[in-house]
């Protein structure tokens, strides 16, 4: 596939897509173009047969400073310039729903998405990494749910997803105070799987994990992500029922036969895209 975007860089190698936020002069602030391009790139990666895992990182000195304040100011101006308050608020609601979809697309992608975070991860950055399957960071990273300081209720996923990743009380503290959480604490509260001393070490290790996942059965990885996401929002009973139905439909695949034969022959399995 042809991945040409203004705010995002993508390259694919050995079944791993390296997706980087590409607005380094503004600390990868999320412009209006970024939100559109995220809604475009994630379905493309989902459909790309050469992609089995996605690694999400940022160019420059920071992961992301969150939403571009110029975009926010433009939205305010658009609302105030509309003569009908009802229509203005409906337009704003549709804008928020579209922005939510930009990160829900990460969650909906059938391939695991791994966030590799360095420097600042602020505001919309928390919304974004909360939608990822796994998160890793370097020691210089810090995390901030910034919206409360701007007089806003975070509305793109943080308040819905973060309490299901870390303890509810910790998530509330971050949302109410807008304090910076350092990398070491992020690892302690399990916001990130692991904290590495340097960015280079983090990227090396994360790419290693991504390649390890890419060696597994794509169909089985897809089913495992589906089950984890479903079970998070449903009862254990519902989850058990769903996985039984899923495997009844999917288990007799060529991947199952290849995995068994490879195990018997003591070799690495080779799965179709």
Order of alpha helices (4+ residues) and beta strands (2+ residues): beta-beta-alpha-beta-alpha-alpha-beta-beta-alpha-beta-beta-alpha-alpha-beta-alpha-beta-alpha-alpha-alpha-alpha
